Amino acid sequence: MRLDQFLSYSRLIKRRTQAKLACDNDTVFVDGLLAKASKEIKPGQKIKIEFTHKTLEVEVLEIPRGSVRKDKALELYRVLRDEKKTVELD
Protein backbone atom coordinates (compact mmCIF):
# COMPACT_ATOMS: atom_id res chain seq x y z
CA MET A 1 0.00 0.00 0.00
CA ARG A 2 1.21 3.50 -0.81
CA LEU A 3 2.35 5.70 2.06
CA ASP A 4 -0.22 8.43 1.35
CA GLN A 5 -3.02 5.83 1.33
CA PHE A 6 -1.85 4.35 4.63
CA LEU A 7 -1.69 7.76 6.30
CA SER A 8 -5.23 8.46 5.15
CA TYR A 9 -6.74 5.04 5.99
CA SER A 10 -5.11 5.04 9.43
CA ARG A 11 -6.35 8.58 9.98
CA LEU A 12 -2.88 9.80 10.92
CA ILE A 13 -3.54 12.52 8.32
CA LYS A 14 -7.11 13.46 7.48
CA ARG A 15 -7.10 13.24 3.67
CA ARG A 16 -4.94 11.53 1.07
CA THR A 17 -4.25 14.83 -0.68
CA GLN A 18 -2.97 16.27 2.61
CA ALA A 19 -0.82 13.16 3.11
CA LYS A 20 0.67 13.63 -0.37
CA LEU A 21 1.37 17.30 0.39
CA ALA A 22 3.08 16.35 3.66
CA CYS A 23 5.34 13.95 1.75
CA ASP A 24 6.05 16.57 -0.93
CA ASN A 25 6.97 19.08 1.80
CA ASP A 26 9.61 16.73 3.28
CA THR A 27 7.83 16.15 6.60
CA VAL A 28 7.28 12.36 6.39
CA PHE A 29 10.03 9.80 7.00
CA VAL A 30 9.94 5.99 6.75
CA ASP A 31 12.60 4.10 8.68
CA GLY A 32 14.55 7.34 9.10
CA LEU A 33 14.61 8.24 5.40
CA LEU A 34 12.64 10.98 3.65
CA ALA A 35 9.70 9.31 1.93
CA LYS A 36 7.65 10.01 -1.17
CA ALA A 37 3.87 9.52 -1.21
CA SER A 38 4.28 6.52 -3.53
CA LYS A 39 6.55 4.57 -1.14
CA GLU A 40 5.23 1.06 -0.45
CA ILE A 41 4.53 0.48 3.25
CA LYS A 42 4.88 -2.87 5.03
CA PRO A 43 4.22 -4.02 8.60
CA GLY A 44 7.13 -3.33 10.94
CA GLN A 45 8.18 -0.09 9.27
CA LYS A 46 8.38 3.10 11.32
CA ILE A 47 6.77 6.31 10.06
CA LYS A 48 7.68 9.72 11.47
CA ILE A 49 5.59 12.80 10.67
CA GLU A 50 6.86 16.28 11.50
CA PHE A 51 3.68 18.31 12.06
CA THR A 52 3.91 22.05 12.78
CA HIS A 53 3.41 21.67 16.53
CA LYS A 54 4.33 18.03 17.18
CA THR A 55 6.34 15.04 16.02
CA LEU A 56 4.54 11.73 15.70
CA GLU A 57 6.32 8.41 15.23
CA VAL A 58 4.41 5.17 14.73
CA GLU A 59 5.14 1.55 13.85
CA VAL A 60 2.99 -0.05 11.16
CA LEU A 61 1.25 -3.14 12.55
CA GLU A 62 -1.11 -4.03 9.73
CA ILE A 63 -1.84 -3.02 6.15
CA PRO A 64 -5.59 -2.60 5.56
CA ARG A 65 -7.42 -4.19 2.67
CA GLY A 66 -9.86 -1.56 1.46
CA SER A 67 -11.43 1.19 3.52
CA VAL A 68 -11.23 1.07 7.32
CA ARG A 69 -13.82 1.93 9.95
CA LYS A 70 -12.80 4.72 12.30
CA ASP A 71 -12.67 2.48 15.36
CA LYS A 72 -10.42 -0.05 13.55
CA ALA A 73 -7.96 2.58 12.28
CA LEU A 74 -6.13 2.67 15.63
CA GLU A 75 -5.27 -1.02 15.24
CA LEU A 76 -3.19 -0.37 12.13
CA TYR A 77 -0.30 1.25 14.03
CA ARG A 78 1.34 1.65 17.44
CA VAL A 79 2.46 5.07 18.65
CA LEU A 80 6.16 5.12 19.52
CA ARG A 81 6.52 8.85 20.16
CA ASP A 82 4.08 11.76 20.32
CA GLU A 83 6.10 14.82 21.23
CA LYS A 84 4.90 18.41 21.24
CA LYS A 85 7.23 21.03 19.84
CA THR A 86 7.91 24.21 21.73
CA VAL A 87 7.39 27.32 19.66
CA GLU A 88 9.67 30.23 20.42
CA LEU A 89 8.22 33.68 19.97
CA ASP A 90 10.51 36.62 19.23
Phi and psi restraints in degrees (range 20) as a CNS / XPLOR table:
assign (resid 1 and name C) (resid 2 and name N)
       (resid 2 and name CA) (resid 2 and name C) 1.0 -64.9 20.0 2
assign (resid 2 and name N) (resid 2 and name CA)
       (resid 2 and name C) (resid 3 and name N) 1.0 149.3 20.0 2
assign (resid 2 and name C) (resid 3 and name N)
       (resid 3 and name CA) (resid 3 and name C) 1.0 -58.2 20.0 2
assign (resid 3 and name N) (resid 3 and name CA)
       (resid 3 and name C) (resid 4 and name N) 1.0 -46.5 20.0 2
assign (resid 3 and name C) (resid 4 and name N)
       (resid 4 and name CA) (resid 4 and name C) 1.0 -63.9 20.0 2
assign (resid 4 and name N) (resid 4 and name CA)
       (resid 4 and name C) (resid 5 and name N) 1.0 -35.0 20.0 2
assign (resid 4 and name C) (resid 5 and name N)
       (resid 5 and name CA) (resid 5 and name C) 1.0 -65.9 20.0 2
assign (resid 5 and name N) (resid 5 and name CA)
       (resid 5 and name C) (resid 6 and name N) 1.0 -45.6 20.0 2
assign (resid 5 and name C) (resid 6 and name N)
       (resid 6 and name CA) (resid 6 and name C) 1.0 -61.1 20.0 2
assign (resid 6 and name N) (resid 6 and name CA)
       (resid 6 and name C) (resid 7 and name N) 1.0 -44.3 20.0 2
assign (resid 6 and name C) (resid 7 and name N)
       (resid 7 and name CA) (resid 7 and name C) 1.0 -61.0 20.0 2
assign (resid 7 and name N) (resid 7 and name CA)
       (resid 7 and name C) (resid 8 and name N) 1.0 -36.7 20.0 2
assign (resid 7 and name C) (resid 8 and name N)
       (resid 8 and name CA) (resid 8 and name C) 1.0 -73.5 20.0 2
assign (resid 8 and name N) (resid 8 and name CA)
       (resid 8 and name C) (resid 9 and name N) 1.0 -49.7 20.0 2
assign (resid 8 and name C) (resid 9 and name N)
       (resid 9 and name CA) (resid 9 and name C) 1.0 -62.2 20.0 2
assign (resid 9 and name N) (resid 9 and name CA)
       (resid 9 and name C) (resid 10 and name N) 1.0 -35.7 20.0 2
assign (resid 9 and name C) (resid 10 and name N)
       (resid 10 and name CA) (resid 10 and name C) 1.0 -81.9 20.0 2
assign (resid 10 and name N) (resid 10 and name CA)
       (resid 10 and name C) (resid 11 and name N) 1.0 -7.9 20.0 2
assign (resid 10 and name C) (resid 11 and name N)
       (resid 11 and name CA) (resid 11 and name C) 1.0 64.8 20.0 2
assign (resid 11 and name N) (resid 11 and name CA)
       (resid 11 and name C) (resid 12 and name N) 1.0 25.2 20.0 2
assign (resid 11 and name C) (resid 12 and name N)
       (resid 12 and name CA) (resid 12 and name C) 1.0 -71.1 20.0 2
assign (resid 12 and name N) (resid 12 and name CA)
       (resid 12 and name C) (resid 13 and name N) 1.0 -33.6 20.0 2
assign (resid 12 and name C) (resid 13 and name N)
       (resid 13 and name CA) (resid 13 and name C) 1.0 -129.7 20.0 2
assign (resid 13 and name N) (resid 13 and name CA)
       (resid 13 and name C) (resid 14 and name N) 1.0 137.7 20.0 2
assign (resid 13 and name C) (resid 14 and name N)
       (resid 14 and name CA) (resid 14 and name C) 1.0 -58.2 20.0 2
assign (resid 14 and name N) (resid 14 and name CA)
       (resid 14 and name C) (resid 15 and name N) 1.0 -47.3 20.0 2
assign (resid 14 and name C) (resid 15 and name N)
       (resid 15 and name CA) (resid 15 and name C) 1.0 -128.6 20.0 2
assign (resid 15 and name N) (resid 15 and name CA)
       (resid 15 and name C) (resid 16 and name N) 1.0 154.6 20.0 2
assign (resid 15 and name C) (resid 16 and name N)
       (resid 16 and name CA) (resid 16 and name C) 1.0 -63.9 20.0 2
assign (resid 16 and name N) (resid 16 and name CA)
       (resid 16 and name C) (resid 17 and name N) 1.0 -36.5 20.0 2
assign (resid 16 and name C) (resid 17 and name N)
       (resid 17 and name CA) (resid 17 and name C) 1.0 -64.7 20.0 2
assign (resid 17 and name N) (resid 17 and name CA)
       (resid 17 and name C) (resid 18 and name N) 1.0 -36.9 20.0 2
assign (resid 17 and name C) (resid 18 and name N)
       (resid 18 and name CA) (resid 18 and name C) 1.0 -68.4 20.0 2
assign (resid 18 and name N) (resid 18 and name CA)
       (resid 18 and name C) (resid 19 and name N) 1.0 -37.0 20.0 2
assign (resid 18 and name C) (resid 19 and name N)
       (resid 19 and name CA) (resid 19 and name C) 1.0 -64.3 20.0 2
assign (resid 19 and name N) (resid 19 and name CA)
       (resid 19 and name C) (resid 20 and name N) 1.0 -41.6 20.0 2
assign (resid 19 and name C) (resid 20 and name N)
       (resid 20 and name CA) (resid 20 and name C) 1.0 -64.1 20.0 2
assign (resid 20 and name N) (resid 20 and name CA)
       (resid 20 and name C) (resid 21 and name N) 1.0 -42.0 20.0 2
assign (resid 20 and name C) (resid 21 and name N)
       (resid 21 and name CA) (resid 21 and name C) 1.0 -62.2 20.0 2
assign (resid 21 and name N) (resid 21 and name CA)
       (resid 21 and name C) (resid 22 and name N) 1.0 -41.2 20.0 2
assign (resid 21 and name C) (resid 22 and name N)
       (resid 22 and name CA) (resid 22 and name C) 1.0 -60.6 20.0 2
assign (resid 22 and name N) (resid 22 and name CA)
       (resid 22 and name C) (resid 23 and name N) 1.0 -41.9 20.0 2
assign (resid 22 and name C) (resid 23 and name N)
       (resid 23 and name CA) (resid 23 and name C) 1.0 -66.1 20.0 2
assign (resid 23 and name N) (resid 23 and name CA)
       (resid 23 and name C) (resid 24 and name N) 1.0 -43.0 20.0 2
assign (resid 23 and name C) (resid 24 and name N)
       (resid 24 and name CA) (resid 24 and name C) 1.0 -64.2 20.0 2
assign (resid 24 and name N) (resid 24 and name CA)
       (resid 24 and name C) (resid 25 and name N) 1.0 -28.4 20.0 2
assign (resid 24 and name C) (resid 25 and name N)
       (resid 25 and name CA) (resid 25 and name C) 1.0 -92.0 20.0 2
assign (resid 25 and name N) (resid 25 and name CA)
       (resid 25 and name C) (resid 26 and name N) 1.0 14.7 20.0 2
assign (resid 25 and name C) (resid 26 and name N)
       (resid 26 and name CA) (resid 26 and name C) 1.0 59.3 20.0 2
assign (resid 26 and name N) (resid 26 and name CA)
       (resid 26 and name C) (resid 27 and name N) 1.0 43.0 20.0 2
assign (resid 26 and name C) (resid 27 and name N)
       (resid 27 and name CA) (resid 27 and name C) 1.0 -117.2 20.0 2
assign (resid 27 and name N) (resid 27 and name CA)
       (resid 27 and name C) (resid 28 and name N) 1.0 4.3 20.0 2
assign (resid 27 and name C) (resid 28 and name N)
       (resid 28 and name CA) (resid 28 and name C) 1.0 -121.3 20.0 2
assign (resid 28 and name N) (resid 28 and name CA)
       (resid 28 and name C) (resid 29 and name N) 1.0 130.7 20.0 2
assign (resid 28 and name C) (resid 29 and name N)
       (resid 29 and name CA) (resid 29 and name C) 1.0 -125.5 20.0 2
assign (resid 29 and name N) (resid 29 and name CA)
       (resid 29 and name C) (resid 30 and name N) 1.0 142.5 20.0 2
assign (resid 29 and name C) (resid 30 and name N)
       (resid 30 and name CA) (resid 30 and name C) 1.0 -122.0 20.0 2
assign (resid 30 and name N) (resid 30 and name CA)
       (resid 30 and name C) (resid 31 and name N) 1.0 122.7 20.0 2
assign (resid 30 and name C) (resid 31 and name N)
       (resid 31 and name CA) (resid 31 and name C) 1.0 51.7 20.0 2
assign (resid 31 and name N) (resid 31 and name CA)
       (resid 31 and name C) (resid 32 and name N) 1.0 39.9 20.0 2
assign (resid 31 and name C) (resid 32 and name N)
       (resid 32 and name CA) (resid 32 and name C) 1.0 84.0 20.0 2
assign (resid 32 and name N) (resid 32 and name CA)
       (resid 32 and name C) (resid 33 and name N) 1.0 -4.1 20.0 2
assign (resid 32 and name C) (resid 33 and name N)
       (resid 33 and name CA) (resid 33 and name C) 1.0 -111.0 20.0 2
assign (resid 33 and name N) (resid 33 and name CA)
       (resid 33 and name C) (resid 34 and name N) 1.0 142.3 20.0 2
assign (resid 33 and name C) (resid 34 and name N)
       (resid 34 and name CA) (resid 34 and name C) 1.0 -55.4 20.0 2
assign (resid 34 and name N) (resid 34 and name CA)
       (resid 34 and name C) (resid 35 and name N) 1.0 134.6 20.0 2
assign (resid 34 and name C) (resid 35 and name N)
       (resid 35 and name CA) (resid 35 and name C) 1.0 -122.1 20.0 2
assign (resid 35 and name N) (resid 35 and name CA)
       (resid 35 and name C) (resid 36 and name N) 1.0 143.0 20.0 2
assign (resid 35 and name C) (resid 36 and name N)
       (resid 36 and name CA) (resid 36 and name C) 1.0 -88.3 20.0 2
assign (resid 36 and name N) (resid 36 and name CA)
       (resid 36 and name C) (resid 37 and name N) 1.0 160.6 20.0 2
assign (resid 36 and name C) (resid 37 and name N)
       (resid 37 and name CA) (resid 37 and name C) 1.0 -60.8 20.0 2
assign (resid 37 and name N) (resid 37 and name CA)
       (resid 37 and name C) (resid 38 and name N) 1.0 -27.7 20.0 2
assign (resid 37 and name C) (resid 38 and name N)
       (resid 38 and name CA) (resid 38 and name C) 1.0 -85.7 20.0 2
assign (resid 38 and name N) (resid 38 and name CA)
       (resid 38 and name C) (resid 39 and name N) 1.0 -1.4 20.0 2
assign (resid 38 and name C) (resid 39 and name N)
       (resid 39 and name CA) (resid 39 and name C) 1.0 -60.2 20.0 2
assign (resid 39 and name N) (resid 39 and name CA)
       (resid 39 and name C) (resid 40 and name N) 1.0 133.4 20.0 2
assign (resid 39 and name C) (resid 40 and name N)
       (resid 40 and name CA) (resid 40 and name C) 1.0 -78.4 20.0 2
assign (resid 40 and name N) (resid 40 and name CA)
       (resid 40 and name C) (resid 41 and name N) 1.0 130.7 20.0 2
assign (resid 40 and name C) (resid 41 and name N)
       (resid 41 and name CA) (resid 41 and name C) 1.0 -104.6 20.0 2
assign (resid 41 and name N) (resid 41 and name CA)
       (resid 41 and name C) (resid 42 and name N) 1.0 140.1 20.0 2
assign (resid 41 and name C) (resid 42 and name N)
       (resid 42 and name CA) (resid 42 and name C) 1.0 -131.6 20.0 2
assign (resid 42 and name N) (resid 42 and name CA)
       (resid 42 and name C) (resid 43 and name N) 1.0 156.3 20.0 2
assign (resid 42 and name C) (resid 43 and name N)
       (resid 43 and name CA) (resid 43 and name C) 1.0 -57.6 20.0 2
assign (resid 43 and name N) (resid 43 and name CA)
       (resid 43 and name C) (resid 44 and name N) 1.0 143.0 20.0 2
assign (resid 43 and name C) (resid 44 and name N)
       (resid 44 and name CA) (resid 44 and name C) 1.0 96.8 20.0 2
assign (resid 44 and name N) (resid 44 and name CA)
       (resid 44 and name C) (resid 45 and name N) 1.0 -17.5 20.0 2
assign (resid 44 and name C) (resid 45 and name N)
       (resid 45 and name CA) (resid 45 and name C) 1.0 -76.3 20.0 2
assign (resid 45 and name N) (resid 45 and name CA)
       (resid 45 and name C) (resid 46 and name N) 1.0 152.2 20.0 2
assign (resid 45 and name C) (resid 46 and name N)
       (resid 46 and name CA) (resid 46 and name C) 1.0 -107.5 20.0 2
assign (resid 46 and name N) (resid 46 and name CA)
       (resid 46 and name C) (resid 47 and name N) 1.0 131.5 20.0 2
assign (resid 46 and name C) (resid 47 and name N)
       (resid 47 and name CA) (resid 47 and name C) 1.0 -114.6 20.0 2
assign (resid 47 and name N) (resid 47 and name CA)
       (resid 47 and name C) (resid 48 and name N) 1.0 130.4 20.0 2
assign (resid 47 and name C) (resid 48 and name N)
       (resid 48 and name CA) (resid 48 and name C) 1.0 -119.4 20.0 2
assign (resid 48 and name N) (resid 48 and name CA)
       (resid 48 and name C) (resid 49 and name N) 1.0 130.2 20.0 2
assign (resid 48 and name C) (resid 49 and name N)
       (resid 49 and name CA) (resid 49 and name C) 1.0 -119.5 20.0 2
assign (resid 49 and name N) (resid 49 and name CA)
       (resid 49 and name C) (resid 50 and name N) 1.0 125.2 20.0 2
assign (resid 49 and name C) (resid 50 and name N)
       (resid 50 and name CA) (resid 50 and name C) 1.0 -96.3 20.0 2
assign (resid 50 and name N) (resid 50 and name CA)
       (resid 50 and name C) (resid 51 and name N) 1.0 90.0 20.0 2
assign (resid 50 and name C) (resid 51 and name N)
       (resid 51 and name CA) (resid 51 and name C) 1.0 -75.4 20.0 2
assign (resid 51 and name N) (resid 51 and name CA)
       (resid 51 and name C) (resid 52 and name N) 1.0 171.1 20.0 2
assign (resid 51 and name C) (resid 52 and name N)
       (resid 52 and name CA) (resid 52 and name C) 1.0 -60.3 20.0 2
assign (resid 52 and name N) (resid 52 and name CA)
       (resid 52 and name C) (resid 53 and name N) 1.0 -44.3 20.0 2
assign (resid 52 and name C) (resid 53 and name N)
       (resid 53 and name CA) (resid 53 and name C) 1.0 -112.2 20.0 2
assign (resid 53 and name N) (resid 53 and name CA)
       (resid 53 and name C) (resid 54 and name N) 1.0 3.4 20.0 2
assign (resid 53 and name C) (resid 54 and name N)
       (resid 54 and name CA) (resid 54 and name C) 1.0 -159.1 20.0 2
assign (resid 54 and name N) (resid 54 and name CA)
       (resid 54 and name C) (resid 55 and name N) 1.0 161.9 20.0 2
assign (resid 54 and name C) (resid 55 and name N)
       (resid 55 and name CA) (resid 55 and name C) 1.0 -116.2 20.0 2
assign (resid 55 and name N) (resid 55 and name CA)
       (resid 55 and name C) (resid 56 and name N) 1.0 129.5 20.0 2
assign (resid 55 and name C) (resid 56 and name N)
       (resid 56 and name CA) (resid 56 and name C) 1.0 -122.2 20.0 2
assign (resid 56 and name N) (resid 56 and name CA)
       (resid 56 and name C) (resid 57 and name N) 1.0 127.5 20.0 2
assign (resid 56 and name C) (resid 57 and name N)
       (resid 57 and name CA) (resid 57 and name C) 1.0 -125.3 20.0 2
assign (resid 57 and name N) (resid 57 and name CA)
       (resid 57 and name C) (resid 58 and name N) 1.0 128.6 20.0 2
assign (resid 57 and name C) (resid 58 and name N)
       (resid 58 and name CA) (resid 58 and name C) 1.0 -132.1 20.0 2
assign (resid 58 and name N) (resid 58 and name CA)
       (resid 58 and name C) (resid 59 and name N) 1.0 158.3 20.0 2
assign (resid 58 and name C) (resid 59 and name N)
       (resid 59 and name CA) (resid 59 and name C) 1.0 -109.8 20.0 2
assign (resid 59 and name N) (resid 59 and name CA)
       (resid 59 and name C) (resid 60 and name N) 1.0 131.4 20.0 2
assign (resid 59 and name C) (resid 60 and name N)
       (resid 60 and name CA) (resid 60 and name C) 1.0 -74.2 20.0 2
assign (resid 60 and name N) (resid 60 and name CA)
       (resid 60 and name C) (resid 61 and name N) 1.0 123.7 20.0 2
assign (resid 60 and name C) (resid 61 and name N)
       (resid 61 and name CA) (resid 61 and name C) 1.0 -99.9 20.0 2
assign (resid 61 and name N) (resid 61 and name CA)
       (resid 61 and name C) (resid 62 and name N) 1.0 -34.3 20.0 2
assign (resid 61 and name C) (resid 62 and name N)
       (resid 62 and name CA) (resid 62 and name C) 1.0 -151.8 20.0 2
assign (resid 62 and name N) (resid 62 and name CA)
       (resid 62 and name C) (resid 63 and name N) 1.0 144.8 20.0 2
assign (resid 62 and name C) (resid 63 and name N)
       (resid 63 and name CA) (resid 63 and name C) 1.0 -101.0 20.0 2
assign (resid 63 and name N) (resid 63 and name CA)
       (resid 63 and name C) (resid 64 and name N) 1.0 122.1 20.0 2
assign (resid 63 and name C) (resid 64 and name N)
       (resid 64 and name CA) (resid 64 and name C) 1.0 -72.9 20.0 2
assign (resid 64 and name N) (resid 64 and name CA)
       (resid 64 and name C) (resid 65 and name N) 1.0 153.1 20.0 2
assign (resid 64 and name C) (resid 65 and name N)
       (resid 65 and name CA) (resid 65 and name C) 1.0 -110.2 20.0 2
assign (resid 65 and name N) (resid 65 and name CA)
       (resid 65 and name C) (resid 66 and name N) 1.0 101.6 20.0 2
assign (resid 65 and name C) (resid 66 and name N)
       (resid 66 and name CA) (resid 66 and name C) 1.0 85.6 20.0 2
assign (resid 66 and name N) (resid 66 and name CA)
       (resid 66 and name C) (resid 67 and name N) 1.0 -170.1 20.0 2
assign (resid 66 and name C) (resid 67 and name N)
       (resid 67 and name CA) (resid 67 and name C) 1.0 -68.9 20.0 2
assign (resid 67 and name N) (resid 67 and name CA)
       (resid 67 and name C) (resid 68 and name N) 1.0 156.9 20.0 2
assign (resid 67 and name C) (resid 68 and name N)
       (resid 68 and name CA) (resid 68 and name C) 1.0 -124.4 20.0 2
assign (resid 68 and name N) (resid 68 and name CA)
       (resid 68 and name C) (resid 69 and name N) 1.0 135.6 20.0 2
assign (resid 68 and name C) (resid 69 and name N)
       (resid 69 and name CA) (resid 69 and name C) 1.0 -67.7 20.0 2
assign (resid 69 and name N) (resid 69 and name CA)
       (resid 69 and name C) (resid 70 and name N) 1.0 151.9 20.0 2
assign (resid 69 and name C) (resid 70 and name N)
       (resid 70 and name CA) (resid 70 and name C) 1.0 -57.3 20.0 2
assign (resid 70 and name N) (resid 70 and name CA)
       (resid 70 and name C) (resid 71 and name N) 1.0 -42.5 20.0 2
assign (resid 70 and name C) (resid 71 and name N)
       (resid 71 and name CA) (resid 71 and name C) 1.0 -70.6 20.0 2
assign (resid 71 and name N) (resid 71 and name CA)
       (resid 71 and name C) (resid 72 and name N) 1.0 -21.6 20.0 2
assign (resid 71 and name C) (resid 72 and name N)
       (resid 72 and name CA) (resid 72 and name C) 1.0 -89.5 20.0 2
assign (resid 72 and name N) (resid 72 and name CA)
       (resid 72 and name C) (resid 73 and name N) 1.0 -15.3 20.0 2
assign (resid 72 and name C) (resid 73 and name N)
       (resid 73 and name CA) (resid 73 and name C) 1.0 -61.3 20.0 2
assign (resid 73 and name N) (resid 73 and name CA)
       (resid 73 and name C) (resid 74 and name N) 1.0 -34.0 20.0 2
assign (resid 73 and name C) (resid 74 and name N)
       (resid 74 and name CA) (resid 74 and name C) 1.0 -67.6 20.0 2
assign (resid 74 and name N) (resid 74 and name CA)
       (resid 74 and name C) (resid 75 and name N) 1.0 -18.3 20.0 2
assign (resid 74 and name C) (resid 75 and name N)
       (resid 75 and name CA) (resid 75 and name C) 1.0 -83.3 20.0 2
assign (resid 75 and name N) (resid 75 and name CA)
       (resid 75 and name C) (resid 76 and name N) 1.0 -6.1 20.0 2
assign (resid 75 and name C) (resid 76 and name N)
       (resid 76 and name CA) (resid 76 and name C) 1.0 -81.4 20.0 2
assign (resid 76 and name N) (resid 76 and name CA)
       (resid 76 and name C) (resid 77 and name N) 1.0 -18.0 20.0 2
assign (resid 76 and name C) (resid 77 and name N)
       (resid 77 and name CA) (resid 77 and name C) 1.0 -148.7 20.0 2
assign (resid 77 and name N) (resid 77 and name CA)
       (resid 77 and name C) (resid 78 and name N) 1.0 165.3 20.0 2
assign (resid 77 and name C) (resid 78 and name N)
       (resid 78 and name CA) (resid 78 and name C) 1.0 -125.2 20.0 2
assign (resid 78 and name N) (resid 78 and name CA)
       (resid 78 and name C) (resid 79 and name N) 1.0 130.1 20.0 2
assign (resid 78 and name C) (resid 79 and name N)
       (resid 79 and name CA) (resid 79 and name C) 1.0 -75.6 20.0 2
assign (resid 79 and name N) (resid 79 and name CA)
       (resid 79 and name C) (resid 80 and name N) 1.0 125.3 20.0 2
assign (resid 79 and name C) (resid 80 and name N)
       (resid 80 and name CA) (resid 80 and name C) 1.0 -97.8 20.0 2
assign (resid 80 and name N) (resid 80 and name CA)
       (resid 80 and name C) (resid 81 and name N) 1.0 -36.1 20.0 2
assign (resid 80 and name C) (resid 81 and name N)
       (resid 81 and name CA) (resid 81 and name C) 1.0 -153.1 20.0 2
assign (resid 81 and name N) (resid 81 and name CA)
       (resid 81 and name C) (resid 82 and name N) 1.0 133.6 20.0 2
assign (resid 81 and name C) (resid 82 and name N)
       (resid 82 and name CA) (resid 82 and name C) 1.0 -136.3 20.0 2
assign (resid 82 and name N) (resid 82 and name CA)
       (resid 82 and name C) (resid 83 and name N) 1.0 93.5 20.0 2
assign (resid 82 and name C) (resid 83 and name N)
       (resid 83 and name CA) (resid 83 and name C) 1.0 -117.7 20.0 2
assign (resid 83 and name N) (resid 83 and name CA)
       (resid 83 and name C) (resid 84 and name N) 1.0 124.4 20.0 2
assign (resid 83 and name C) (resid 84 and name N)
       (resid 84 and name CA) (resid 84 and name C) 1.0 -76.9 20.0 2
assign (resid 84 and name N) (resid 84 and name CA)
       (resid 84 and name C) (resid 85 and name N) 1.0 144.6 20.0 2
assign (resid 84 and name C) (resid 85 and name N)
       (resid 85 and name CA) (resid 85 and name C) 1.0 -94.4 20.0 2
assign (resid 85 and name N) (resid 85 and name CA)
       (resid 85 and name C) (resid 86 and name N) 1.0 143.4 20.0 2
assign (resid 85 and name C) (resid 86 and name N)
       (resid 86 and name CA) (resid 86 and name C) 1.0 -90.6 20.0 2
assign (resid 86 and name N) (resid 86 and name CA)
       (resid 86 and name C) (resid 87 and name N) 1.0 133.1 20.0 2
assign (resid 86 and name C) (resid 87 and name N)
       (resid 87 and name CA) (resid 87 and name C) 1.0 -103.5 20.0 2
assign (resid 87 and name N) (resid 87 and name CA)
       (resid 87 and name C) (resid 88 and name N) 1.0 123.1 20.0 2
assign (resid 87 and name C) (resid 88 and name N)
       (resid 88 and name CA) (resid 88 and name C) 1.0 -92.4 20.0 2
assign (resid 88 and name N) (resid 88 and name CA)
       (resid 88 and name C) (resid 89 and name N) 1.0 128.5 20.0 2
assign (resid 88 and name C) (resid 89 and name N)
       (resid 89 and name CA) (resid 89 and name C) 1.0 -101.0 20.0 2
assign (resid 89 and name N) (resid 89 and name CA)
       (resid 89 and name C) (resid 90 and name N) 1.0 137.8 20.0 2
